[in-house]
């Protein structure tokens, strides 16, 4: 109890608050007191006292008038706040008495709230938060939509001539800028380095409202004519890294892709362009010199375009304009730049929406949904624990109710207790989540968003932020209220009678039945159902990953070093490429420990160049694009030996398969099966739709061999694509993936290989150096991540559900110790008692299991896109889940049941 | 308040007794003490210091209502009367009390 002084002060304070009511109350107290004393005095007078004595006695009897007035005042007012304070103090005392219980409730909820808040942070960063540019909501990405005569549509970017027409005509946009990602080699200020860059127009920086850290942005004059503006802008990091943050870097000439450029600006700290990885910017007009000679003139649509909406214009208005502008631009272009028979329009989408594809969004929401389920499970578990504690206190509650405690008072009393535990746990969860949020990023190698042609950064790095904190606080408050109020209301709803009588005779049949519908039973069923859902999802993810691991990708991944060389096409045009590659292979081959070297246009598991196939002697489709699509590889003679791909029939390439000799091709088994079913493809002649010099009937190649399939594309469950290999000496580009088969640790020879490459082209960097094992691991990373994450959820869910079942069964068994004792005393065997408990104990888990399976059948199809080699309703996974849940629930029943059988029957009988 | 104490028990019991006294008809505070004393054959002496807080509490809980009236000897007095809720509450209280009393008696009679 608080000291009298404090008590008085509190009363006074309360009185200060309620003015009129207070005066009324005071008047009433005074009047009633006076009346009472007068009546008492009269009685004393009637019994023979003198008037004065009578009054004195009456006053004495009444006692300290002021004291009881205080009490009366207390009773009169609502004492809500004061009582709540007492309840909380009481709760804290209770928790000191049972710290393990408190820790279980608070800890479960803390983990749930923290996980859900973090998951929200991840989704918020990837989906809702705008990219980090000023007023990014008004930046849109513009694209071209091509509709073929058969109705199929394709999304493309823009060619430079079309961009110029667009910029001239578009009214819905105040600024239209073009940009394209590129790799640039820089040699000044340190070792030659390959950095990510962007080729941008002068509108780019103003559009993103970027103010240079130093120097200037590109100017309109830089866009005037090809080669007029040999200038560059450095990122803040690049400036610090290679030029030590030297302010005199402005005006300095640096060599980029072998071309001298003057540094005119340094971008602000943290700015890395729309690609989110750029460190160097060059004007569009320099692109023909630095990267691709036809950059400004080709009709290929490969340049990205962003627009800032003009004030007053919205995305709808912009799209309406672009829909009519697209065909008009097409009509204005010279005829050879037009695509025949196609309807061409253009459209815009917000930058925020473009950075993420639909399947990635879905995957993230699946993650958020799974964590939400897990949190619900945590809440159910906490409610279960609190209900159990409340049930154990039925008698206390009944007594209080019988002794005049009001319903509201009791709800508050027990609610406060739960609220303190739940509130403390949830609050702690938010604090942990907000603290962890900046560190919990989806690892870079498991990001699976394929954003707009890879030209937009994901901008998905989570950061705490007010939104995440607010979400966490909202979740914590909801959690605490639900976890606190459900048990409190449940408890008070037991009427006094039930509580007292069941307290008096706890062995009453059905008094603690595990089968009768009850709040705790419902909670156990809910917990089981949630666990089923999460375990099914975990099973699907784990099985998916395991099948991916077991998939034969068609090559030997050990002792294989891989990297890219990317000399610019200006430095080494296709006609010089074969000679460059020959020198490269020869140079690397001399490195000790190297067994074989080859090149290709793409890395296994990450995509290959493609083309279309025309077989000599079969009908040629009117449009080459309509011929069957195939994967194209321009490779070295030792390619199959280097990768460890088996030769199935015919021969491999040799050094003699060069431009002086007949054109030859080797095909994959899938290609043989698909295009020559039941026939021998050796000796057949083929040519291809485009992309190489094999693009005419008179430049056809003869098939000389069939090799095993290699997974060219990321594993996604689709069949391997048909692959066609031709020798690089008969056609190749200079940008190549290089493969080095080694007899020693492939990582150990990287420095020697670097030197060997530099001896062919000084300053040519190796790019994206990885062993093939790392690459394979990287291609599995997402599934591995999903498998580990969801397996963790599944295990947590199993544990929570098991604890829930255990708590309820243990409680019921405890209440029925007497019954068990009698059964045992009458000769029941322990097994039959255990069987009884397990049978009854499994009632609610079984209901939950059925509901969970039904729910899982309904929702797992949302996962289909994330699965590999397994259906979303895989019978084995569902069956195994059901078995696992039954086993775990049964175990949760067996433990308390065994304890019951060990009880001494006499002891049990006496315990009442 | 939150701790279980003798006061709690007395308070709960007093509330019930006050309700019972008012079951006989509306009455002022003084009259209630008289009724209780008479009813218990003077075994229960109700301290005014507990009576009025109990009346105010019961009123706050809606079990009784009060209004100014005139006493037998023509004085202005606050009269209390039972509400429907109070009546129902009294029935419940009374049942609970009987059970309690029986239970306590059984325990006390153990082995006799």
Interface residues (C-beta under 8 A of the other chain):
Chain A: X28 X29 X31 X32 X35 X36 X38 X39 X40 X42 X61 X62 X63 X64 X67 X68 X71 X72 X74 X75 X76 X78 X83 X86 X87 X89 X90 X399 X400 X401 X402 X403 X404 X405 X406 X413 X496 X497 X500 X501 X504
Chain B: X1 X2 X3 X4 X8 X9 X11 X12 X13 X15 X16 X28 X29 X30 X47 X48 X49 X50 X52 X53 X54 X56 X57 X59 X60 X61 X71 X73 X75 X76 X77 X78 X92 X93 X95 X96 X97 X99 X100 X103
